[in-house]
C-alpha cells in the first residue's frame, strides 16, 4: 500500500509506455550506491614507487608531523 500522492507521482513518471515496476526499478538504480570500499582493492598500492607519489607522501608526512607538534604544544598550554 502506498499513499495517494506517491501513487500519483509514480503514475505521472510511468506515462503510458512503462510499468510501475519499471519506474520503481529505474528509481532504485538511480539512487546513490552504498559505499563499501570494495573497488579500492584493485588500486591499493598502485602508486608506490612512483616518484611523484613518493614526493607527495614525503611532503604530506612532514606537514602532518608539523601540525601534530603544534597541536601538542597548544594542548599542553591549555592543560597548564
PDB file of N, CA, C and O in Angstrom, chain B, residues numbered from 101:
ATOM      1  N   UNK B 101       0.847  -1.166   0.000  1.00  0.00           N
ATOM      2  CA  UNK B 101       0.000   0.000   0.000  1.00  0.00           C
ATOM      3  C   UNK B 101       0.898   1.237   0.000  1.00  0.00           C
ATOM      4  O   UNK B 101       1.885   1.294   0.733  1.00  0.00           O
ATOM      5  N   UNK B 102       0.553   2.220  -0.822  1.00  0.00           N
ATOM      6  CA  UNK B 102       1.291   3.477  -0.865  1.00  0.00           C
ATOM      7  C   UNK B 102       0.312   4.636  -0.785  1.00  0.00           C
ATOM      8  O   UNK B 102      -0.876   4.491  -1.071  1.00  0.00           O
ATOM      9  N   UNK B 103       0.833   5.782  -0.393  1.00  0.00           N
ATOM     10  CA  UNK B 103      -0.001   6.978  -0.273  1.00  0.00           C
ATOM     11  C   UNK B 103      -0.475   7.426  -1.649  1.00  0.00           C
ATOM     12  O   UNK B 103       0.191   7.182  -2.655  1.00  0.00           O
ATOM     13  N   UNK B 104      -1.612   8.074  -1.682  1.00  0.00           N
ATOM     14  CA  UNK B 104      -2.177   8.556  -2.947  1.00  0.00           C
ATOM     15  C   UNK B 104      -1.224   9.490  -3.674  1.00  0.00           C
ATOM     16  O   UNK B 104      -1.084   9.419  -4.895  1.00  0.00           O
ATOM     17  N   UNK B 105      -0.569  10.366  -2.917  1.00  0.00           N
ATOM     18  CA  UNK B 105       0.355  11.324  -3.522  1.00  0.00           C
ATOM     19  C   UNK B 105       1.505  10.588  -4.220  1.00  0.00           C
ATOM     20  O   UNK B 105       1.895  10.952  -5.330  1.00  0.00           O
ATOM     21  N   UNK B 106       2.040   9.563  -3.572  1.00  0.00           N
ATOM     22  CA  UNK B 106       3.135   8.776  -4.149  1.00  0.00           C
ATOM     23  C   UNK B 106       2.643   8.047  -5.393  1.00  0.00           C
ATOM     24  O   UNK B 106       3.336   8.002  -6.410  1.00  0.00           O
ATOM     25  N   UNK B 107       1.450   7.479  -5.308  1.00  0.00           N
ATOM     26  CA  UNK B 107       0.876   6.774  -6.460  1.00  0.00           C
ATOM     27  C   UNK B 107       0.749   7.723  -7.650  1.00  0.00           C
ATOM     28  O   UNK B 107       1.100   7.361  -8.773  1.00  0.00           O
ATOM     29  N   UNK B 108       0.257   8.919  -7.409  1.00  0.00           N
ATOM     30  CA  UNK B 108       0.069   9.885  -8.487  1.00  0.00           C
ATOM     31  C   UNK B 108       1.415  10.272  -9.118  1.00  0.00           C
ATOM     32  O   UNK B 108       1.513  10.418 -10.337  1.00  0.00           O
ATOM     33  N   UNK B 109       2.452  10.438  -8.280  1.00  0.00           N
ATOM     34  CA  UNK B 109       3.780  10.767  -8.812  1.00  0.00           C
ATOM     35  C   UNK B 109       4.325   9.626  -9.664  1.00  0.00           C
ATOM     36  O   UNK B 109       4.872   9.858 -10.742  1.00  0.00           O
ATOM     37  N   UNK B 110       4.178   8.394  -9.180  1.00  0.00           N
ATOM     38  CA  UNK B 110       4.629   7.233  -9.949  1.00  0.00           C
ATOM     39  C   UNK B 110       3.860   7.102 -11.262  1.00  0.00           C
ATOM     40  O   UNK B 110       4.430   6.791 -12.308  1.00  0.00           O
ATOM     41  N   UNK B 111       2.570   7.344 -11.183  1.00  0.00           N
ATOM     42  CA  UNK B 111       1.723   7.256 -12.368  1.00  0.00           C
ATOM     43  C   UNK B 111       2.165   8.275 -13.417  1.00  0.00           C
ATOM     44  O   UNK B 111       2.203   7.979 -14.611  1.00  0.00           O
ATOM     45  N   UNK B 112       2.498   9.475 -12.952  1.00  0.00           N
ATOM     46  CA  UNK B 112       2.969  10.521 -13.862  1.00  0.00           C
ATOM     47  C   UNK B 112       4.324  10.147 -14.468  1.00  0.00           C
ATOM     48  O   UNK B 112       4.559  10.370 -15.655  1.00  0.00           O
ATOM     49  N   UNK B 113       5.213   9.578 -13.651  1.00  0.00           N
ATOM     50  CA  UNK B 113       6.536   9.181 -14.131  1.00  0.00           C
ATOM     51  C   UNK B 113       6.466   8.050 -15.145  1.00  0.00           C
ATOM     52  O   UNK B 113       7.257   8.011 -16.087  1.00  0.00           O
ATOM     53  N   UNK B 114       5.536   7.143 -14.961  1.00  0.00           N
ATOM     54  CA  UNK B 114       5.481   5.969 -15.831  1.00  0.00           C
ATOM     55  C   UNK B 114       4.899   6.273 -17.192  1.00  0.00           C
ATOM     56  O   UNK B 114       5.235   5.612 -18.175  1.00  0.00           O
ATOM     57  N   UNK B 115       4.022   7.275 -17.261  1.00  0.00           N
ATOM     58  CA  UNK B 115       3.403   7.577 -18.544  1.00  0.00           C
ATOM     59  C   UNK B 115       2.607   6.386 -19.047  1.00  0.00           C
ATOM     60  O   UNK B 115       2.086   5.602 -18.254  1.00  0.00           O
ATOM     61  N   UNK B 116       2.510   6.247 -20.368  1.00  0.00           N
ATOM     62  CA  UNK B 116       1.706   5.158 -20.923  1.00  0.00           C
ATOM     63  C   UNK B 116       2.545   4.001 -21.438  1.00  0.00           C
ATOM     64  O   UNK B 116       2.007   2.972 -21.846  1.00  0.00           O
ATOM     65  N   UNK B 117       3.871   4.167 -21.420  1.00  0.00           N
ATOM     66  CA  UNK B 117       4.694   3.120 -22.015  1.00  0.00           C
ATOM     67  C   UNK B 117       5.579   2.373 -21.016  1.00  0.00           C
ATOM     68  O   UNK B 117       6.423   1.578 -21.429  1.00  0.00           O
ATOM     69  N   UNK B 118       5.408   2.606 -19.714  1.00  0.00           N
ATOM     70  CA  UNK B 118       6.191   1.893 -18.712  1.00  0.00           C
ATOM     71  C   UNK B 118       5.257   1.294 -17.666  1.00  0.00           C
ATOM     72  O   UNK B 118       4.134   1.753 -17.460  1.00  0.00           O
ATOM     73  N   UNK B 119       5.761   0.262 -17.023  1.00  0.00           N
ATOM     74  CA  UNK B 119       5.003  -0.307 -15.913  1.00  0.00           C
ATOM     75  C   UNK B 119       5.466   0.352 -14.616  1.00  0.00           C
ATOM     76  O   UNK B 119       6.524   0.980 -14.567  1.00  0.00           O
ATOM     77  N   UNK B 120       4.665   0.199 -13.578  1.00  0.00           N
ATOM     78  CA  UNK B 120       5.074   0.721 -12.278  1.00  0.00           C
ATOM     79  C   UNK B 120       6.377   0.058 -11.834  1.00  0.00           C
ATOM     80  O   UNK B 120       7.244   0.719 -11.262  1.00  0.00           O
ATOM     81  N   UNK B 121       6.516  -1.211 -12.086  1.00  0.00           N
ATOM     82  CA  UNK B 121       7.734  -1.930 -11.706  1.00  0.00           C
ATOM     83  C   UNK B 121       8.955  -1.333 -12.401  1.00  0.00           C
ATOM     84  O   UNK B 121      10.012  -1.199 -11.784  1.00  0.00           O
ATOM     85  N   UNK B 122       8.821  -0.976 -13.672  1.00  0.00           N
ATOM     86  CA  UNK B 122       9.945  -0.371 -14.401  1.00  0.00           C
ATOM     87  C   UNK B 122      10.338   0.978 -13.799  1.00  0.00           C
ATOM     88  O   UNK B 122      11.522   1.278 -13.648  1.00  0.00           O
ATOM     89  N   UNK B 123       9.336   1.787 -13.457  1.00  0.00           N
ATOM     90  CA  UNK B 123       9.600   3.100 -12.872  1.00  0.00           C
ATOM     91  C   UNK B 123      10.299   2.942 -11.524  1.00  0.00           C
ATOM     92  O   UNK B 123      11.254   3.661 -11.234  1.00  0.00           O
ATOM     93  N   UNK B 124       9.835   2.019 -10.712  1.00  0.00           N
ATOM     94  CA  UNK B 124      10.432   1.789  -9.397  1.00  0.00           C
ATOM     95  C   UNK B 124      11.855   1.252  -9.556  1.00  0.00           C
ATOM     96  O   UNK B 124      12.760   1.684  -8.842  1.00  0.00           O
ATOM     97  N   UNK B 125      12.059   0.322 -10.475  1.00  0.00           N
ATOM     98  CA  UNK B 125      13.386  -0.245 -10.712  1.00  0.00           C
ATOM     99  C   UNK B 125      14.364   0.837 -11.169  1.00  0.00           C
ATOM    100  O   UNK B 125      15.509   0.864 -10.719  1.00  0.00           O
ATOM    101  N   UNK B 126      13.924   1.720 -12.053  1.00  0.00           N
ATOM    102  CA  UNK B 126      14.774   2.816 -12.519  1.00  0.00           C
ATOM    103  C   UNK B 126      15.147   3.750 -11.363  1.00  0.00           C
ATOM    104  O   UNK B 126      16.288   4.199 -11.260  1.00  0.00           O
ATOM    105  N   UNK B 127      14.179   4.034 -10.502  1.00  0.00           N
ATOM    106  CA  UNK B 127      14.447   4.908  -9.354  1.00  0.00           C
ATOM    107  C   UNK B 127      15.458   4.256  -8.407  1.00  0.00           C
ATOM    108  O   UNK B 127      16.337   4.930  -7.870  1.00  0.00           O
ATOM    109  N   UNK B 128      15.330   2.961  -8.211  1.00  0.00           N
ATOM    110  CA  UNK B 128      16.273   2.255  -7.342  1.00  0.00           C
ATOM    111  C   UNK B 128      17.670   2.215  -7.943  1.00  0.00           C
ATOM    112  O   UNK B 128      18.657   2.335  -7.217  1.00  0.00           O
ATOM    113  N   UNK B 129      17.767   2.049  -9.246  1.00  0.00           N
ATOM    114  CA  UNK B 129      19.071   2.028  -9.916  1.00  0.00           C
ATOM    115  C   UNK B 129      19.741   3.396  -9.880  1.00  0.00           C
ATOM    116  O   UNK B 129      20.968   3.483  -9.830  1.00  0.00           O
ATOM    117  N   UNK B 130      18.955   4.455  -9.903  1.00  0.00           N
ATOM    118  CA  UNK B 130      19.489   5.815  -9.945  1.00  0.00           C
ATOM    119  C   UNK B 130      19.952   6.313  -8.582  1.00  0.00           C
ATOM    120  O   UNK B 130      20.690   7.295  -8.506  1.00  0.00           O
ATOM    121  N   UNK B 131      19.536   5.662  -7.519  1.00  0.00           N
ATOM    122  CA  UNK B 131      19.923   6.133  -6.180  1.00  0.00           C
ATOM    123  C   UNK B 131      21.414   5.910  -5.959  1.00  0.00           C
ATOM    124  O   UNK B 131      22.016   5.026  -6.567  1.00  0.00           O
ATOM    125  N   UNK B 132      21.998   6.714  -5.089  1.00  0.00           N
ATOM    126  CA  UNK B 132      23.434   6.550  -4.805  1.00  0.00           C
ATOM    127  C   UNK B 132      23.713   5.155  -4.255  1.00  0.00           C
ATOM    128  O   UNK B 132      22.972   4.647  -3.414  1.00  0.00           O
ATOM    129  N   UNK B 133      24.770   4.557  -4.732  1.00  0.00           N
ATOM    130  CA  UNK B 133      25.144   3.226  -4.280  1.00  0.00           C
ATOM    131  C   UNK B 133      25.804   3.306  -2.915  1.00  0.00           C
ATOM    132  O   UNK B 133      26.473   4.288  -2.594  1.00  0.00           O
ATOM    133  N   UNK B 134      25.616   2.294  -2.134  1.00  0.00           N
ATOM    134  CA  UNK B 134      26.243   2.210  -0.824  1.00  0.00           C
ATOM    135  C   UNK B 134      27.745   2.031  -1.016  1.00  0.00           C
ATOM    136  O   UNK B 134      28.181   1.166  -1.775  1.00  0.00           O
ATOM    137  N   UNK B 135      28.515   2.831  -0.343  1.00  0.00           N
ATOM    138  CA  UNK B 135      29.967   2.787  -0.492  1.00  0.00           C
ATOM    139  C   UNK B 135      30.532   1.704   0.415  1.00  0.00           C
ATOM    140  O   UNK B 135      30.314   1.711   1.627  1.00  0.00           O
ATOM    141  N   UNK B 136      31.263   0.773  -0.192  1.00  0.00           N
ATOM    142  CA  UNK B 136      31.819  -0.322   0.585  1.00  0.00           C
ATOM    143  C   UNK B 136      33.329  -0.339   0.573  1.00  0.00           C
ATOM    144  O   UNK B 136      33.941  -0.988   1.421  1.00  0.00           O
ATOM    145  N   UNK B 137      33.951   0.358  -0.368  1.00  0.00           N
ATOM    146  CA  UNK B 137      35.397   0.336  -0.473  1.00  0.00           C
ATOM    147  C   UNK B 137      35.909  -0.871  -1.240  1.00  0.00           C
ATOM    148  O   UNK B 137      37.120  -1.046  -1.374  1.00  0.00           O
ATOM    149  N   UNK B 138      35.025  -1.694  -1.740  1.00  0.00           N
ATOM    150  CA  UNK B 138      35.406  -2.915  -2.457  1.00  0.00           C
ATOM    151  C   UNK B 138      36.305  -2.611  -3.647  1.00  0.00           C
ATOM    152  O   UNK B 138      37.251  -3.353  -3.912  1.00  0.00           O
ATOM    153  N   UNK B 139      36.022  -1.531  -4.366  1.00  0.00           N
ATOM    154  CA  UNK B 139      36.813  -1.184  -5.545  1.00  0.00           C
ATOM    155  C   UNK B 139      38.237  -0.747  -5.218  1.00  0.00           C
ATOM    156  O   UNK B 139      39.095  -0.713  -6.100  1.00  0.00           O
ATOM    157  N   UNK B 140      38.492  -0.411  -3.955  1.00  0.00           N
ATOM    158  CA  UNK B 140      39.830   0.042  -3.584  1.00  0.00           C
ATOM    159  C   UNK B 140      40.860  -1.080  -3.658  1.00  0.00           C
ATOM    160  O   UNK B 140      42.047  -0.811  -3.841  1.00  0.00           O
ATOM    161  N   UNK B 141      40.431  -2.319  -3.519  1.00  0.00           N
ATOM    162  CA  UNK B 141      41.358  -3.447  -3.569  1.00  0.00           C
ATOM    163  C   UNK B 141      42.126  -3.474  -4.886  1.00  0.00           C
ATOM    164  O   UNK B 141      43.300  -3.839  -4.926  1.00  0.00           O
ATOM    165  N   UNK B 142      41.451  -3.085  -5.955  1.00  0.00           N
ATOM    166  CA  UNK B 142      42.061  -3.123  -7.284  1.00  0.00           C
ATOM    167  C   UNK B 142      43.190  -2.114  -7.445  1.00  0.00           C
ATOM    168  O   UNK B 142      44.123  -2.344  -8.213  1.00  0.00           O
ATOM    169  N   UNK B 143      43.111  -0.994  -6.724  1.00  0.00           N
ATOM    170  CA  UNK B 143      44.093   0.065  -6.921  1.00  0.00           C
ATOM    171  C   UNK B 143      45.029   0.270  -5.731  1.00  0.00           C
ATOM    172  O   UNK B 143      45.927   1.110  -5.791  1.00  0.00           O
ATOM    173  N   UNK B 144      44.832  -0.475  -4.667  1.00  0.00           N
ATOM    174  CA  UNK B 144      45.669  -0.316  -3.480  1.00  0.00           C
ATOM    175  C   UNK B 144      47.137  -0.571  -3.819  1.00  0.00           C
ATOM    176  O   UNK B 144      47.482  -1.612  -4.378  1.00  0.00           O
ATOM    177  N   UNK B 145      47.982   0.373  -3.480  1.00  0.00           N
ATOM    178  CA  UNK B 145      49.417   0.230  -3.678  1.00  0.00           C
ATOM    179  C   UNK B 145      49.908   0.512  -5.083  1.00  0.00           C
ATOM    180  O   UNK B 145      51.106   0.400  -5.342  1.00  0.00           O
ATOM    181  N   UNK B 146      49.037   0.868  -5.985  1.00  0.00           N
ATOM    182  CA  UNK B 146      49.406   1.027  -7.390  1.00  0.00           C
ATOM    183  C   UNK B 146      50.377   2.192  -7.609  1.00  0.00           C
ATOM    184  O   UNK B 146      51.128   2.187  -8.584  1.00  0.00           O
ATOM    185  N   UNK B 147      50.372   3.196  -6.711  1.00  0.00           N
ATOM    186  CA  UNK B 147      51.251   4.354  -6.901  1.00  0.00           C
ATOM    187  C   UNK B 147      52.598   4.220  -6.200  1.00  0.00           C
ATOM    188  O   UNK B 147      53.490   5.041  -6.412  1.00  0.00           O
ATOM    189  N   UNK B 148      52.752   3.211  -5.381  1.00  0.00           N
ATOM    190  CA  UNK B 148      54.024   3.054  -4.682  1.00  0.00           C
ATOM    191  C   UNK B 148      55.148   2.879  -5.688  1.00  0.00           C
ATOM    192  O   UNK B 148      55.022   2.141  -6.665  1.00  0.00           O
ATOM    193  N   UNK B 149      56.251   3.573  -5.428  1.00  0.00           N
ATOM    194  CA  UNK B 149      57.377   3.524  -6.354  1.00  0.00           C
ATOM    195  C   UNK B 149      57.322   4.616  -7.410  1.00  0.00           C
ATOM    196  O   UNK B 149      58.312   4.861  -8.099  1.00  0.00           O
ATOM    197  N   UNK B 150      56.187   5.271  -7.546  1.00  0.00           N
ATOM    198  CA  UNK B 150      56.057   6.402  -8.460  1.00  0.00           C
ATOM    199  C   UNK B 150      56.713   7.610  -7.792  1.00  0.00           C
ATOM    200  O   UNK B 150      56.364   7.947  -6.660  1.00  0.00           O
ATOM    201  N   UNK B 151      57.640   8.254  -8.459  1.00  0.00           N
ATOM    202  CA  UNK B 151      58.406   9.327  -7.823  1.00  0.00           C
ATOM    203  C   UNK B 151      57.530  10.506  -7.399  1.00  0.00           C
ATOM    204  O   UNK B 151      57.763  11.096  -6.344  1.00  0.00           O
ATOM    205  N   UNK B 152      56.549  10.850  -8.189  1.00  0.00           N
ATOM    206  CA  UNK B 152      55.666  11.963  -7.826  1.00  0.00           C
ATOM    207  C   UNK B 152      54.854  11.604  -6.581  1.00  0.00           C
ATOM    208  O   UNK B 152      54.705  12.424  -5.675  1.00  0.00           O
ATOM    209  N   UNK B 153      54.338  10.390  -6.542  1.00  0.00           N
ATOM    210  CA  UNK B 153      53.580   9.914  -5.376  1.00  0.00           C
ATOM    211  C   UNK B 153      54.474   9.945  -4.136  1.00  0.00           C
ATOM    212  O   UNK B 153      54.065  10.421  -3.077  1.00  0.00           O
ATOM    213  N   UNK B 154      55.699   9.431  -4.280  1.00  0.00           N
ATOM    214  CA  UNK B 154      56.618   9.392  -3.149  1.00  0.00           C
ATOM    215  C   UNK B 154      56.898  10.798  -2.620  1.00  0.00           C
ATOM    216  O   UNK B 154      56.969  11.002  -1.409  1.00  0.00           O
ATOM    217  N   UNK B 155      57.056  11.764  -3.522  1.00  0.00           N
ATOM    218  CA  UNK B 155      57.311  13.148  -3.108  1.00  0.00           C
ATOM    219  C   UNK B 155      56.101  13.733  -2.386  1.00  0.00           C
ATOM    220  O   UNK B 155      56.252  14.405  -1.366  1.00  0.00           O
ATOM    221  N   UNK B 156      54.924  13.484  -2.901  1.00  0.00           N
ATOM    222  CA  UNK B 156      53.704  13.983  -2.257  1.00  0.00           C
ATOM    223  C   UNK B 156      53.571  13.375  -0.862  1.00  0.00           C
ATOM    224  O   UNK B 156      53.231  14.082   0.086  1.00  0.00           O
ATOM    225  N   UNK B 157      53.832  12.089  -0.726  1.00  0.00           N
ATOM    226  CA  UNK B 157      53.726  11.435   0.570  1.00  0.00           C
ATOM    227  C   UNK B 157      54.773  11.968   1.540  1.00  0.00           C
ATOM    228  O   UNK B 157      54.487  12.135   2.726  1.00  0.00           O
ATOM    229  N   UNK B 158      55.959  12.231   1.062  1.00  0.00           N
ATOM    230  CA  UNK B 158      57.038  12.765   1.888  1.00  0.00           C
ATOM    231  C   UNK B 158      56.654  14.155   2.421  1.00  0.00           C
ATOM    232  O   UNK B 158      56.810  14.439   3.609  1.00  0.00           O
ATOM    233  N   UNK B 159      56.158  14.999   1.534  1.00  0.00           N
ATOM    234  CA  UNK B 159      55.742  16.348   1.944  1.00  0.00           C
ATOM    235  C   UNK B 159      54.549  16.285   2.900  1.00  0.00           C
ATOM    236  O   UNK B 159      54.486  17.032   3.877  1.00  0.00           O
ATOM    237  N   UNK B 160      53.616  15.396   2.613  1.00  0.00           N
ATOM    238  CA  UNK B 160      52.437  15.259   3.470  1.00  0.00           C
ATOM    239  C   UNK B 160      52.836  14.818   4.872  1.00  0.00           C
ATOM    240  O   UNK B 160      52.313  15.328   5.863  1.00  0.00           O
ATOM    241  N   UNK B 161      53.757  13.876   4.949  1.00  0.00           N
ATOM    242  CA  UNK B 161      54.204  13.375   6.243  1.00  0.00           C
ATOM    243  C   UNK B 161      54.832  14.505   7.055  1.00  0.00           C
ATOM    244  O   UNK B 161      54.555  14.643   8.247  1.00  0.00           O
ATOM    245  N   UNK B 162      55.678  15.312   6.414  1.00  0.00           N
ATOM    246  CA  UNK B 162      56.298  16.443   7.098  1.00  0.00           C
ATOM    247  C   UNK B 162      55.239  17.428   7.592  1.00  0.00           C
ATOM    248  O   UNK B 162      55.314  17.928   8.714  1.00  0.00           O
ATOM    249  N   UNK B 163      54.256  17.696   6.741  1.00  0.00           N
ATOM    250  CA  UNK B 163      53.213  18.637   7.091  1.00  0.00           C
ATOM    251  C   UNK B 163      52.400  18.126   8.286  1.00  0.00           C
ATOM    252  O   UNK B 163      52.101  18.890   9.204  1.00  0.00           O
ATOM    253  N   UNK B 164      52.045  16.846   8.277  1.00  0.00           N
ATOM    254  CA  UNK B 164      51.275  16.267   9.382  1.00  0.00           C
ATOM    255  C   UNK B 164      52.089  16.253  10.674  1.00  0.00           C
ATOM    256  O   UNK B 164      51.545  16.495  11.752  1.00  0.00           O
ATOM    257  N   UNK B 165      53.388  15.971  10.574  1.00  0.00           N
ATOM    258  CA  UNK B 165      54.241  15.988  11.763  1.00  0.00           C
ATOM    259  C   UNK B 165      54.308  17.395  12.353  1.00  0.00           C
ATOM    260  O   UNK B 165      54.255  17.552  13.573  1.00  0.00           O
ATOM    261  N   UNK B 166      54.423  18.407  11.516  1.00  0.00           N
ATOM    262  CA  UNK B 166      54.457  19.800  11.956  1.00  0.00           C
ATOM    263  C   UNK B 166      53.138  20.172  12.630  1.00  0.00           C
ATOM    264  O   UNK B 166      53.129  20.809  13.683  1.00  0.00           O
ATOM    265  N   UNK B 167      52.045  19.778  12.026  1.00  0.00           N
ATOM    266  CA  UNK B 167      50.726  20.056  12.584  1.00  0.00           C
ATOM    267  C   UNK B 167      50.564  19.352  13.931  1.00  0.00           C
ATOM    268  O   UNK B 167      50.028  19.931  14.876  1.00  0.00           O
ATOM    269  N   UNK B 168      51.020  18.119  14.017  1.00  0.00           N
ATOM    270  CA  UNK B 168      50.903  17.343  15.251  1.00  0.00           C
ATOM    271  C   UNK B 168      51.710  17.989  16.379  1.00  0.00           C
ATOM    272  O   UNK B 168      51.229  18.066  17.509  1.00  0.00           O
ATOM    273  N   UNK B 169      52.939  18.458  16.086  1.00  0.00           N
ATOM    274  CA  UNK B 169      53.752  19.139  17.089  1.00  0.00           C
ATOM    275  C   UNK B 169      53.063  20.409  17.584  1.00  0.00           C
ATOM    276  O   UNK B 169      53.033  20.683  18.783  1.00  0.00           O
ATOM    277  N   UNK B 170      52.510  21.179  16.647  1.00  0.00           N
ATOM    278  CA  UNK B 170      51.823  22.418  17.010  1.00  0.00           C
ATOM    279  C   UNK B 170      50.595  22.126  17.875  1.00  0.00           C
ATOM    280  O   UNK B 170      50.347  22.816  18.863  1.00  0.00           O
ATOM    281  N   UNK B 171      49.845  21.118  17.504  1.00  0.00           N
ATOM    282  CA  UNK B 171      48.663  20.748  18.274  1.00  0.00           C
ATOM    283  C   UNK B 171      49.057  20.306  19.678  1.00  0.00           C
ATOM    284  O   UNK B 171      48.398  20.681  20.648  1.00  0.00           O
ATOM    285  N   UNK B 172      50.115  19.520  19.800  1.00  0.00           N
ATOM    286  CA  UNK B 172      50.573  19.077  21.112  1.00  0.00           C
ATOM    287  C   UNK B 172      51.002  20.255  21.979  1.00  0.00           C
ATOM    288  O   UNK B 172      50.711  20.281  23.175  1.00  0.00           O
ATOM    289  N   UNK B 173      51.700  21.241  21.382  1.00  0.00           N
ATOM    290  CA  UNK B 173      52.103  22.428  22.138  1.00  0.00           C
ATOM    291  C   UNK B 173      50.879  23.186  22.642  1.00  0.00           C
ATOM    292  O   UNK B 173      50.840  23.619  23.794  1.00  0.00           O
ATOM    293  N   UNK B 174      49.883  23.343  21.778  1.00  0.00           N
ATOM    294  CA  UNK B 174      48.675  24.072  22.164  1.00  0.00           C
ATOM    295  C   UNK B 174      47.913  23.338  23.254  1.00  0.00           C
ATOM    296  O   UNK B 174      47.386  23.965  24.173  1.00  0.00           O
ATOM    297  N   UNK B 175      47.850  22.029  23.161  1.00  0.00           N
ATOM    298  CA  UNK B 175      47.172  21.246  24.186  1.00  0.00           C
ATOM    299  C   UNK B 175      47.889  21.343  25.528  1.00  0.00           C
ATOM    300  O   UNK B 175      47.245  21.433  26.573  1.00  0.00           O
ATOM    301  N   UNK B 176      49.227  21.323  25.501  1.00  0.00           N
ATOM    302  CA  UNK B 176      49.990  21.448  26.740  1.00  0.00           C
ATOM    303  C   UNK B 176      49.742  22.805  27.383  1.00  0.00           C
ATOM    304  O   UNK B 176      49.619  22.894  28.605  1.00  0.00           O
ATOM    305  N   UNK B 177      49.667  23.874  26.571  1.00  0.00           N
ATOM    306  CA  UNK B 177      49.396  25.211  27.102  1.00  0.00           C
ATOM    307  C   UNK B 177      48.041  25.254  27.783  1.00  0.00           C
ATOM    308  O   UNK B 177      47.889  25.860  28.844  1.00  0.00           O
ATOM    309  N   UNK B 178      47.057  24.609  27.170  1.00  0.00           N
ATOM    310  CA  UNK B 178      45.703  24.619  27.751  1.00  0.00           C
ATOM    311  C   UNK B 178      45.659  23.853  29.063  1.00  0.00           C
ATOM    312  O   UNK B 178      44.901  24.211  29.964  1.00  0.00           O
ATOM    313  N   UNK B 179      46.463  22.804  29.179  1.00  0.00           N
ATOM    314  CA  UNK B 179      46.441  21.996  30.389  1.00  0.00           C
ATOM    315  C   UNK B 179      47.172  22.658  31.554  1.00  0.00           C
ATOM    316  O   UNK B 179      46.933  22.316  32.712  1.00  0.00           O
ATOM    317  N   UNK B 180      48.058  23.601  31.253  1.00  0.00           N
ATOM    318  CA  UNK B 180      48.827  24.274  32.319  1.00  0.00           C
ATOM    319  C   UNK B 180      48.083  25.396  32.921  1.00  0.00           C
ATOM    320  O   UNK B 180      48.591  26.059  33.826  1.00  0.00           O
TER     321      UNK B 180
END
